[in-house]
Amino acid sequence: MIEKFEAMLTGGQDNALLRFGLGNAYLQAGQAELAARHLREAVRHDPGYSAAWKLLGKALQASGDVAGASVAFDEGIRVAEARGDIQAAREMRVFVKRLNRPRDGT
């Protein structure tokens, strides 16, 4: 799937949905940094794409960028609420709480 999406991008297609698909595919393949790069492009193309904000937060968290993940989730919550996407906002609030939970080494 990654190869197909990359070929589309190389062929001149570039939009939020394609970048979201690439980001999702890279995240599923365990390549969180590449996923985050494409998901940042997805939200650049469509800042109101709440699912892309949510996945960007997950990719940043998976790559170890907890602060970046928190920012992405916060923006995603704002976007989701503005669009009436209550479920996405609720999910991202849970993700933010988990990010901010103290870690105790046990």
N, CA, C and O of each residue as an XYZ file, in Angstrom:
424
protein
N       0.821     -1.190      0.000
C       0.000      0.000      0.000
C       0.871      1.263      0.000
O       0.567      2.236     -0.691
N       1.953      1.236      0.781
C       2.849      2.391      0.835
C       3.365      2.729     -0.555
O       3.384      3.894     -0.953
N       3.786      1.697     -1.295
C       4.340      1.920     -2.632
C       3.307      2.575     -3.548
O       3.636      3.475     -4.322
N       2.076      2.126     -3.456
C       1.004      2.695     -4.286
C       0.799      4.173     -3.952
O       0.712      5.012     -4.849
N       0.723      4.483     -2.664
C       0.537      5.869     -2.249
C       1.734      6.735     -2.647
O       1.564      7.860     -3.117
N       2.937      6.207     -2.457
C       4.135      6.966     -2.824
C       4.164      7.228     -4.328
O       4.569      8.305     -4.767
N       3.732      6.241     -5.117
C       3.687      6.422     -6.570
C       2.698      7.515     -6.949
O       2.951      8.300     -7.863
N       1.580      7.565     -6.252
C       0.595      8.609     -6.520
C       1.182      9.981     -6.193
O       0.993     10.941     -6.940
N       1.892     10.062     -5.074
C       2.510     11.321     -4.667
C       3.579     11.744     -5.685
O       3.641     12.906     -6.086
N       4.405     10.799     -6.089
C       5.440     11.070     -7.084
C       4.821     11.465     -8.416
O       5.394     12.262     -9.158
N       3.670     10.918     -8.714
C       2.965     11.223     -9.956
C       2.280     12.581     -9.968
O       1.648     12.948    -10.958
N       2.400     13.325     -8.883
C       1.866     14.676     -8.868
C       0.612     14.863     -8.035
O       0.155     15.991     -7.852
N       0.050     13.779     -7.529
C      -1.106     13.928     -6.650
C      -0.612     14.285     -5.256
O       0.327     13.671     -4.749
N      -1.227     15.249     -4.652
C      -0.869     15.620     -3.285
C      -2.073     16.298     -2.657
O      -2.434     17.418     -3.019
N      -2.685     15.606     -1.715
C      -3.846     16.158     -1.023
C      -3.927     15.561      0.375
O      -3.172     14.650      0.715
N      -4.827     16.068      1.163
C      -4.944     15.649      2.557
C      -5.247     14.157      2.685
O      -4.678     13.480      3.541
N      -6.131     13.649      1.848
C      -6.506     12.242      1.955
C      -5.343     11.318      1.606
O      -5.137     10.306      2.276
N      -4.590     11.650      0.577
C      -3.424     10.842      0.205
C      -2.383     10.875      1.318
O      -1.825      9.841      1.685
N      -2.127     12.059      1.849
C      -1.140     12.164      2.932
C      -1.611     11.429      4.184
O      -0.801     10.833      4.895
N      -2.909     11.468      4.455
C      -3.453     10.720      5.589
C      -3.232      9.225      5.375
O      -2.797      8.521      6.286
N      -3.534      8.740      4.163
C      -3.329      7.327      3.853
C      -1.882      6.913      4.005
O      -1.588      5.852      4.556
N      -0.970      7.755      3.515
C       0.462      7.462      3.661
C       0.865      7.452      5.130
O       1.580      6.556      5.579
N       0.407      8.446      5.867
C       0.740      8.505      7.286
C       0.233      7.295      8.038
O       0.941      6.740      8.878
N      -0.978      6.886      7.746
C      -1.562      5.711      8.392
C      -0.780      4.449      8.029
O      -0.497      3.621      8.894
N      -0.433      4.305      6.755
C       0.311      3.123      6.311
C       1.688      3.066      6.965
O       2.116      2.007      7.422
N       2.381      4.202      7.011
C       3.701      4.219      7.656
C       3.590      3.943      9.155
O       4.436      3.246      9.716
N       2.567      4.476      9.805
C       2.404      4.224     11.230
C       2.149      2.745     11.480
O       2.713      2.174     12.413
N       1.320      2.123     10.675
C       1.050      0.690     10.817
C       2.299     -0.142     10.539
O       2.446     -1.243     11.070
N       3.198      0.386      9.704
C       4.446     -0.319      9.387
C       5.536     -0.051     10.423
O       6.662     -0.528     10.280
N       5.203      0.716     11.471
C       6.171      0.985     12.529
C       7.148      2.097     12.214
O       8.194      2.203     12.855
N       6.823      2.928     11.238
C       7.696      4.037     10.851
C       7.035      5.363     11.246
O       6.552      6.119     10.403
N       7.033      5.611     12.539
C       6.288      6.739     13.100
C       6.788      8.091     12.609
O       5.978      8.993     12.389
N       8.093      8.260     12.431
C       8.602      9.562     11.992
C       8.157      9.879     10.571
O       7.778     11.014     10.282
N       8.198      8.890      9.681
C       7.693      9.096      8.317
C       6.195      9.346      8.344
O       5.682     10.177      7.594
N       5.502      8.630      9.202
C       4.061      8.840      9.342
C       3.774     10.282      9.735
O       2.915     10.934      9.142
N       4.491     10.775     10.732
C       4.274     12.134     11.214
C       4.537     13.156     10.110
O       3.813     14.144      9.992
N       5.564     12.924      9.307
C       5.876     13.848      8.216
C       4.686     13.978      7.256
O       4.309     15.085      6.872
N       4.104     12.847      6.877
C       2.972     12.886      5.949
C       1.705     13.426      6.614
O       0.907     14.106      5.970
N       1.524     13.131      7.875
C       0.341     13.630      8.569
C       0.417     15.136      8.794
O      -0.609     15.815      8.799
N       1.621     15.659      8.980
C       1.767     17.120      9.059
C       1.338     17.760      7.734
O       0.712     18.820      7.716
N       1.682     17.102      6.639
C       1.262     17.601      5.329
C      -0.256     17.495      5.160
O      -0.882     18.364      4.553
N      -0.833     16.435      5.697
C      -2.292     16.274      5.606
C      -3.000     17.441      6.275
O      -3.939     18.001      5.709
N      -2.560     17.816      7.478
C      -3.226     18.919      8.176
C      -2.841     20.270      7.588
O      -3.567     21.249      7.765
N      -1.713     20.337      6.893
C      -1.378     21.568      6.177
C      -2.358     21.752      5.011
O      -2.841     22.857      4.764
N      -2.643     20.656      4.302
C      -3.609     20.709      3.199
C      -5.022     21.009      3.707
O      -5.762     21.771      3.086
N      -5.387     20.407      4.834
C      -6.739     20.578      5.371
C      -6.665     20.708      6.891
O      -6.753     19.707      7.602
N      -6.504     21.932      7.393
C      -6.391     22.132      8.841
C      -7.623     21.685      9.631
O      -7.561     21.561     10.854
N      -8.729     21.445      8.950
C      -9.945     21.004      9.625
C     -10.143     19.504      9.637
O     -11.231     19.029      9.960
N      -9.116     18.751      9.292
C      -9.183     17.287      9.182
C      -8.871     16.676     10.548
O      -7.723     16.338     10.835
N      -9.888     16.536     11.382
C      -9.678     16.111     12.772
C      -9.058     14.718     12.872
O      -8.252     14.469     13.769
N      -9.416     13.813     11.975
C      -8.822     12.466     12.014
C      -7.325     12.522     11.757
O      -6.568     11.737     12.327
N      -6.894     13.441     10.906
C      -5.457     13.587     10.630
C      -4.732     14.151     11.851
O      -3.612     13.737     12.150
N      -5.356     15.084     12.552
C      -4.753     15.596     13.782
C      -4.598     14.477     14.813
O      -3.571     14.366     15.484
N      -5.631     13.661     14.922
C      -5.587     12.554     15.887
C      -4.468     11.579     15.544
O      -3.708     11.172     16.423
N      -4.363     11.203     14.274
C      -3.329     10.263     13.864
C      -1.943     10.901     13.964
O      -0.974     10.218     14.293
N      -1.838     12.202     13.684
C      -0.560     12.897     13.855
C      -0.117     12.817     15.314
O       1.051     12.546     15.596
N      -1.035     13.049     16.226
C      -0.699     12.931     17.646
C      -0.193     11.539     17.990
O       0.781     11.393     18.729
N      -0.847     10.526     17.460
C      -0.418      9.146     17.721
C       0.965      8.883     17.133
O       1.799      8.235     17.767
N       1.210      9.385     15.920
C       2.514      9.177     15.280
C       3.619      9.891     16.059
O       4.699      9.336     16.260
N       3.350     11.105     16.491
C       4.349     11.839     17.269
C       4.623     11.152     18.595
O       5.773     11.063     19.027
N       3.584     10.673     19.233
C       3.769      9.936     20.488
C       4.608      8.688     20.245
O       5.523      8.394     21.015
N       4.304      7.955     19.183
C       5.044      6.734     18.874
C       6.505      7.018     18.547
O       7.369      6.170     18.771
N       6.785      8.204     18.020
C       8.165      8.557     17.688
C       8.904      9.166     18.882
O      10.084      9.504     18.778
N       8.213      9.304     20.010
C       8.840      9.812     21.221
C       8.681     11.300     21.442
O       9.219     11.836     22.411
N       7.960     11.980     20.576
C       7.744     13.424     20.707
C       6.441     13.676     21.474
O       5.406     13.986     20.884
N       6.516     13.538     22.783
C       5.330     13.666     23.626
C       4.786     15.092     23.591
O       3.572     15.290     23.532
N       5.668     16.078     23.626
C       5.217     17.473     23.581
C       4.515     17.766     22.255
O       3.466     18.410     22.235
N       5.085     17.300     21.162
C       4.461     17.491     19.852
C       3.120     16.792     19.762
O       2.171     17.317     19.181
N       3.049     15.599     20.342
C       1.792     14.848     20.346
C       0.713     15.617     21.097
O      -0.434     15.683     20.657
N       1.085     16.192     22.222
C       0.129     16.960     23.018
C      -0.398     18.155     22.229
O      -1.594     18.445     22.259
N       0.492     18.846     21.527
C       0.089     19.995     20.712
C      -0.867     19.542     19.602
O      -1.889     20.181     19.356
N      -0.524     18.432     18.935
C      -1.376     17.921     17.851
C      -2.750     17.520     18.378
O      -3.769     17.839     17.765
N      -2.783     16.826     19.507
C      -4.066     16.435     20.081
C      -4.887     17.663     20.483
O      -6.096     17.709     20.255
N      -4.221     18.661     21.084
C      -4.943     19.874     21.484
C      -5.553     20.568     20.276
O      -6.705     20.997     20.319
N      -4.782     20.678     19.199
C      -5.316     21.296     17.986
C      -6.439     20.432     17.401
O      -7.450     20.947     16.922
N      -6.244     19.121     17.448
C      -7.280     18.209     16.964
C      -8.575     18.337     17.740
O      -9.658     18.281     17.158
N      -8.473     18.507     19.037
C      -9.662     18.694     19.872
C     -10.379     19.979     19.473
O     -11.601     20.000     19.327
N      -9.610     21.048     19.298
C     -10.195     22.327     18.898
C     -10.924     22.197     17.557
O     -12.052     22.666     17.402
N     -10.262     21.554     16.598
C     -10.846     21.372     15.263
C     -12.088     20.483     15.336
O     -13.121     20.799     14.745
N     -11.980     19.383     16.057
C     -13.103     18.450     16.152
C     -14.316     19.112     16.792
O     -15.441     18.932     16.326
N     -14.095     19.873     17.852
C     -15.214     20.552     18.505
C     -15.851     21.575     17.569
O     -17.074     21.710     17.529
N     -15.026     22.286     16.825
C     -15.558     23.292     15.897
C     -16.399     22.639     14.796
O     -17.338     23.249     14.285
N     -16.064     21.420     14.441
C     -16.784     20.702     13.386
C     -17.921     19.844     13.935
O     -18.675     19.244     13.169
N     -18.042     19.787     15.245
C     -19.091     18.970     15.852
C     -18.741     17.499     15.915
O     -19.618     16.655     16.098
N     -17.462     17.186     15.764
C     -16.994     15.798     15.800
C     -16.659     15.437     17.252
O     -15.494     15.338     17.638
N     -17.713     15.245     18.035
C     -17.585     15.068     19.477
C     -16.808     13.805     19.840
O     -16.013     13.826     20.780
N     -17.020     12.711     19.118
C     -16.325     11.468     19.428
C     -14.819     11.611     19.254
O     -14.056     11.154     20.105
N     -14.381     12.232     18.176
C     -12.946     12.431     17.953
C     -12.357     13.305     19.051
O     -11.268     13.024     19.550
N     -13.066     14.360     19.430
C     -12.591     15.237     20.503
C     -12.470     14.454     21.807
O     -11.492     14.606     22.539
N     -13.452     13.627     22.093
C     -13.439     12.818     23.321
C     -12.235     11.870     23.328
O     -11.536     11.752     24.335
N     -12.001     11.200     22.205
C     -10.865     10.271     22.109
C      -9.549     10.998     22.324
O      -8.679     10.510     23.046
N      -9.396     12.161     21.703
C      -8.136     12.897     21.850
C      -7.937     13.407     23.269
O      -6.803     13.493     23.738
N      -9.018     13.745     23.959
C      -8.889     14.142     25.374
C      -8.328     12.983     26.206
O      -7.499     13.189     27.092
N      -8.785     11.782     25.914
C      -8.271     10.602     26.618
C      -6.783     10.437     26.312
O      -5.995     10.155     27.214
N      -6.394     10.611     25.049
C      -4.981     10.477     24.675
C      -4.125     11.516     25.405
O      -3.022     11.204     25.854
N      -4.629     12.749     25.526
C      -3.885     13.797     26.229
C      -3.728     13.434     27.700
O      -2.650     13.614     28.267
N      -4.779     12.929     28.320
C      -4.686     12.523     29.723
C      -3.632     11.443     29.908
O      -2.869     11.468     30.874
N      -3.593     10.493     28.976
C      -2.587      9.425     29.058
C      -1.180      9.977     28.885
O      -0.244      9.528     29.546
N      -1.034     10.954     27.991
C       0.285     11.561     27.785
C       0.770     12.259     29.059
O       1.954     12.219     29.391
N      -0.152     12.888     29.751
C       0.197     13.690     30.922
C       0.240     12.886     32.217
O       0.573     13.412     33.279
N      -0.099     11.613     32.114
C      -0.082     10.756     33.310
C       1.363     10.563     33.761
O       2.232     10.248     32.949
N       1.622     10.752     35.060
C       2.992     10.550     35.546
C       3.459      9.118     35.328
O       2.704      8.165     35.521
N       4.673      8.991     34.937
C       5.273      7.660     34.734
C       6.044      7.306     35.997
O       6.786      8.133     36.529
N       5.871      6.088     36.474
C       6.527      5.708     37.725
C       7.489      4.554     37.531
O       7.698      3.873     38.534
N       8.044      4.254     36.528
C       9.081      3.241     36.392
C       8.738      1.837     36.851
O       9.575      0.943     36.725
N       7.522      1.599     37.388
C       7.178      0.246     37.818
C       6.396     -0.471     36.751
O       6.017     -1.628     36.935
